[in-house]
Amino acid sequence: MSALADKADSPLKKKPPSWSDIWLKNTKPLKHVVFTMPLQSLSPKDPKSQTLIPTFANIDRTLLLSDELLLQILSKLPHLQRNPNSLVCKRWLNLQGRLIRSLKILDWDFLESGRLFTRFPNLTHVDLLNGCLLSPRDSGILLTHRLVSMQMGSGFCSNRKFLEEDLLPVEVVDKGLQALANGCPNLRRLVVINASELGLLTVAEECLTLQELELHKCNDNVLRGIAACENLQIVKLVANVDGLYSSSVTDIGLTILAQGCKRLVRLELSGCEGSFDGIKAIGQCCLMLEELTICDHKMDDGWLAGLSYCENLKTLKLLSCKRIDRSPGRDEYLGFCPALERLHLQKCQLRSKKSVRALFRVCEAVREIVIQDCWGLDNDMFRFASVCR
């Protein structure tokens, strides 16, 4: 056993040293390296030896671009990216506001204070309809109509006209229109409710490029202000809406509109009164009229015959009409629209055979007839369409 132990301890049988043993035995040079590294890192640096790359990385490179060039770049980005872009910095917020052309005003104070024009200086389309409503912002009740949506309180009665009692006063609306006309001289489209003649005259004088106007709760006197807008091409008049508000547009207002806005291309009359004389005046004065929409009309009997004076009319739309014309008159007095191409009937009561027959007689030159969600049609009424060959 002693012999085996002596052989095991002999130098020939010793285990060769590993790299870790050699590394741990020579620790003096490593201690020198470990202690000198932090000393060098804590030593003051020479400013001449520093590079400019870390400093340049913290610089906003968009500051080198002019506003015009940066606007062109931002305008090429998708619309969904506009809101995130405006959160980058104040400069981008202001530049993004220059790209906004259309805006719906919900807070009237935003218009009166002048912040609207500072934030969005290049507006061309402004909708003031919801901004003119006095509705509670924290209410959970939402009243929705095809014309407007508004929040309302819980204390209301069935006989109450919602919008008529919750509108800003006429003087306040006119003051807002004056501020809008001064701040947006390049305005092209305007939607407003409960305005007066003076407010619209201010817009007509300052906004010479106004081409489209949607006016709610209007009457004959208000239309005097519209007549001063000589470049109007698209007009929508909403006089009366059942349950919301009531107003009256008669032949007098239609004649004023026709004589003042002779460049009309598209006209929509919703809840308007009138008769043969008003429609005739529109046809004789507005020679460029190509599309006429009549919605829920209150017109007197015999108004259909006035459509024959619209010689360049190409599209006629009747929407939500409870009646067409109860007494259209004799066929020889009806006439017809020679350039008419399309007739659209939607959600109309067509129970009177006399009215349907007179309508197809006036539209005998039509090439396309669309009937959608109408009531009272039967097989005999479709026979009247045979005149449209």
Residue pairs with C-beta under 8 A, 6 or more apart in sequence:
7 13
60 89
62 70
62 91
65 73
67 95
70 95
71 95
71 98
71 99
74 82
74 85
74 92
74 95
74 96
74 99
75 99
77 85
82 96
82 99
85 92
85 96
86 92
86 93
86 96
86 97
87 93
97 119
97 120
97 121
98 120
98 121
98 122
99 122
100 120
100 122
100 123
101 122
101 123
101 124
101 125
102 123
102 124
102 125
102 126
102 127
102 189
103 116
103 120
103 123
103 125
103 126
103 127
104 127
104 129
104 130
105 111
105 116
105 126
105 127
105 128
105 130
105 131
106 130
106 131
107 131
108 131
108 132
108 168
108 172
108 176
110 116
110 131
111 128
111 131
111 176
111 179
111 180
112 175
112 176
112 179
114 179
114 183
116 123
116 180
116 183
117 123
117 183
117 184
122 186
123 184
123 187
124 184
124 186
124 187
124 188
124 189
125 187
125 188
125 189
125 190
126 180
126 184
126 187
126 189
126 190
126 191
127 191
128 173
128 176
128 180
128 190
128 191
128 192
128 193
129 147
129 148
129 191
129 192
129 193
129 214
129 216
130 148
130 149
130 150
131 176
132 167
132 168
132 173
132 192
132 193
132 194
133 148
133 150
133 163
133 166
133 167
133 168
134 166
134 167
134 168
135 150
135 151
135 152
135 166
136 151
136 152
136 153
137 151
139 151
139 152
139 153
139 154
141 151
141 152
141 153
141 154
142 149
142 150
142 151
142 152
143 149
143 150
143 151
143 152
143 162
145 241
145 244
147 216
147 238
147 241
147 244
148 163
148 216
148 244
150 162
150 163
150 166
152 162
152 166
156 162
161 243
161 244
161 245
161 246
162 243
162 244
163 193
163 217
163 241
163 244
163 245
164 217
164 244
164 245
164 246
167 193
167 194
167 217
167 245
168 194
170 194
170 195
170 196
170 199
173 192
173 193
173 194
173 195
173 196
173 199
174 195
174 196
174 198
174 199
174 202
177 192
177 195
177 199
177 200
177 202
177 203
178 199
178 202
180 187
180 190
180 203
181 187
181 202
181 203
181 205
181 206
181 207
182 206
184 207
185 206
185 207
185 208
185 209
186 207
186 209
187 203
187 207
187 209
187 210
188 209
188 210
188 211
188 212
189 210
189 211
189 212
189 213
189 214
190 203
190 207
190 210
190 212
190 213
190 214
191 213
191 214
191 216
192 199
192 214
192 215
192 216
193 215
193 216
193 217
194 216
194 217
195 215
195 218
195 222
195 225
196 221
196 222
196 225
197 221
197 222
197 224
197 225
198 225
199 225
200 215
200 222
200 225
200 226
200 228
200 229
201 224
201 225
201 228
203 210
203 225
203 229
204 210
204 225
204 226
204 228
204 229
205 228
208 231
209 231
210 229
210 231
210 232
211 231
211 232
211 233
211 234
212 232
212 233
212 234
212 235
213 226
213 229
213 232
213 234
213 235
213 236
214 235
214 236
214 238
215 222
215 226
215 235
215 236
215 237
215 238
216 238
216 245
217 238
217 239
217 245
217 247
218 237
218 238
218 239
218 247
218 249
218 253
219 239
219 247
219 248
219 249
219 253
220 248
220 249
220 250
220 252
220 253
220 256
222 253
223 237
223 249
223 253
223 256
223 257
224 256
226 232
226 235
226 256
226 257
226 260
226 261
227 256
227 257
227 259
227 260
227 261
228 260
229 260
229 261
230 260
230 261
230 262
230 263
231 263
232 261
232 263
232 264
233 263
233 264
233 265
233 266
234 264
234 265
234 266
234 267
235 257
235 261
235 264
235 266
235 267
235 268
236 267
236 268
236 270
237 249
237 257
237 268
237 269
237 270
237 272
238 270
238 271
239 247
239 248
239 249
239 269
239 270
239 271
239 272
239 273
240 246
240 247
240 248
240 271
240 272
240 296
240 298
241 270
241 271
242 296
247 271
248 273
249 269
249 271
249 272
249 273
249 274
250 273
250 274
250 278
251 273
251 274
251 275
251 277
251 278
251 281
253 272
253 278
254 269
254 272
254 274
254 278
254 279
254 281
254 282
255 277
255 278
255 281
257 282
258 281
258 282
258 284
258 285
258 286
259 281
259 285
261 286
262 285
262 286
262 287
262 288
263 286
263 288
264 282
264 286
264 288
264 289
265 288
265 289
265 290
265 291
266 289
266 290
266 291
266 292
266 293
267 282
267 286
267 289
267 291
267 292
267 293
268 292
268 293
268 294
268 295
269 292
269 293
269 294
269 295
269 297
270 295
270 296
271 295
271 296
271 297
271 298
272 297
272 298
272 299
273 297
273 298
273 299
273 300
274 297
274 298
274 299
274 300
274 303
275 299
275 300
275 301
275 302
275 303
275 306
276 300
276 302
276 303
276 305
276 306
277 306
278 299
278 303
278 306
279 299
279 303
279 306
279 307
279 309
279 310
280 306
280 309
282 289
282 292
282 306
282 309
282 310
283 289
283 306
283 307
283 308
283 309
283 310
283 311
283 313
284 309
286 310
287 311
287 312
288 312
289 310
289 312
289 313
290 312
290 313
290 314
290 315
291 313
291 314
291 315
291 316
291 317
292 307
292 310
292 313
292 315
292 316
292 317
293 317
293 318
293 319
294 316
294 317
294 318
294 319
294 321
295 318
295 319
295 320
295 321
296 319
296 320
296 321
296 322
297 303
297 321
299 325
301 325
301 326
301 327
301 328
302 325
302 327
302 328
302 329
303 325
304 324
304 325
304 328
304 329
304 334
304 358
304 359
304 362
305 328
305 329
305 333
305 334
305 335
305 362
307 313
307 316
307 335
307 337
307 362
308 334
308 335
308 336
308 337
308 362
309 335
310 337
311 337
311 338
311 339
312 339
313 337
313 339
313 340
314 339
314 340
314 341
314 342
315 340
315 341
315 342
315 344
316 337
316 340
316 342
316 343
316 344
316 363
316 366
317 344
317 346
318 324
318 344
318 345
318 346
318 348
319 344
319 346
319 347
319 348
320 346
320 347
320 348
321 348
321 349
322 348
322 349
323 349
323 352
323 355
324 348
324 349
324 350
324 352
324 355
324 356
324 358
324 359
325 355
325 358
325 359
326 352
326 354
326 355
327 354
328 334
328 354
328 355
328 358
328 359
329 358
331 358
331 361
334 358
334 361
334 362
335 362
336 361
336 362
336 363
336 364
336 365
337 362
337 363
337 365
338 365
339 365
340 363
340 365
340 366
341 365
341 366
341 367
341 368
342 366
342 367
342 368
342 369
342 370
343 359
343 363
343 366
343 368
343 369
343 370
344 370
344 372
345 369
345 370
345 371
345 372
345 374
346 370
346 371
346 372
346 373
346 374
347 372
347 373
347 374
348 374
348 375
349 374
349 375
349 376
350 356
350 374
350 375
350 376
350 377
350 381
351 375
351 376
352 376
353 380
353 381
353 384
356 381
356 384
357 384
360 384
360 385
360 387
360 388
361 387
363 369
363 388
364 387
364 388
364 389
365 388
366 388
369 385
369 388
371 377
